[in-house]
Amino acid sequence: MSVVATSDGHALPPAAPAPRRHVAMVGSIFAIGAGAMLIGGLLAAYFGSREVVQDGGGTWVDTVKVHLPNMALAMTYLSLFMSSFTAQWSVSAIKLNDRRQAYVAMGLTLLLAAAFLNGMTFCWHQIGAAAGDGAFADHMYAVTVVHVLLVVAAIVFFAVMAFRALGGHFSPNNAEFVGAAVAFWHFVVVAGVVVWWCIWFLEGGPN
């Protein structure tokens, strides 16, 4: 560490260290990795249990007791899928320094997420099965509830970012936290598409 001396013999304090960059994005990447492994492990357990039941001659989804509201589920996950576009819109608006568009995009993103949560509670009620009613119900709730909790975490992350944006904390040159929040948002959307395909679509498709 170098110390600069002035003409009167007094030493100036050392320069402040450079701020650490990309901390938020690196943290978001680690969270995405952990979430991906969690969802992947749960889906692996789901398909493993499904194969065991079917190989034993059993019925994985008892359509007499379990009703899959596939059209409602498709619309519910579609709302989450649409939120990925509005979330990315908020990043673009911040980088263009258009705060009005950024606020609209953030509000629409949170509104679509709320629609997804509302839709999932409705679909769970319509299914007519509770945890403990069979292997399918147990694994289905394990996967979908964990995914919903990841969506809630993404909402909290995104809401913190939105409140900071309302306070004027971000600019075209300071948008890393926005990008980190949106990156995690894209992850939960992609995870939602995978969950919908594996849990709902493969068990009967929209009807």
Steps between C-alpha positions, in 0.01 A plus 500: 500500500652829392480818707525837330692772686400865471738796480467567874606144586157368596392173341166475323272209593506204261248497219173323564483149356305459179141386559429135439306445180246239391428390859123496447523313170739237641267447796206465264689242292575293811132519601396391151738205515368390839140537385566304182652213696205502741238488224703242307529274804128520572411421138743207502326364811161557333588302188676231703192443712279511190704229332490277808121526526441437130746210486310342786177519302357788701330817379705814548214749461160371607274711280197384701628671814731762351382766258768689311370844398741516211360806324501698824856380566608598149360853544659525845846412373446719194464802730836413655654457155373843393658658808843412363448749215383780728793435736744533212318815393583654838873438443486659156310800634755558778787479252321756283441715810125490435368474853134524405524188284707328767233558765225371267704191414576424865137542599378272220760238594385490861135497389560198274683325784204562730272352231722190491482453877123548495467253214709237678287515815189459283648202313612328820146532629356358176729196494315340789805327647700587809850406605490143626237387248750303297843515340388734224346750741803492728754560224278744311462722805870470583599630156232765450512641854878534484468676166238736641734580790774581247256732325425669833875546555527653152210735581676617817828553310318684221296711743816614681644598165178683406496702826863595446414605145221719636762662722711583196785262584553366147623654176633379162845471661371338820257226402675188629254437783212530253667248270561261791134514610379444146744213445354318801152582371581339164619192687172451688310548173709235321462272802124556480492394135693183589271424795187557291627269225617222732224502762192615312538471123649150497219375721227581250564830326253790479136398496 
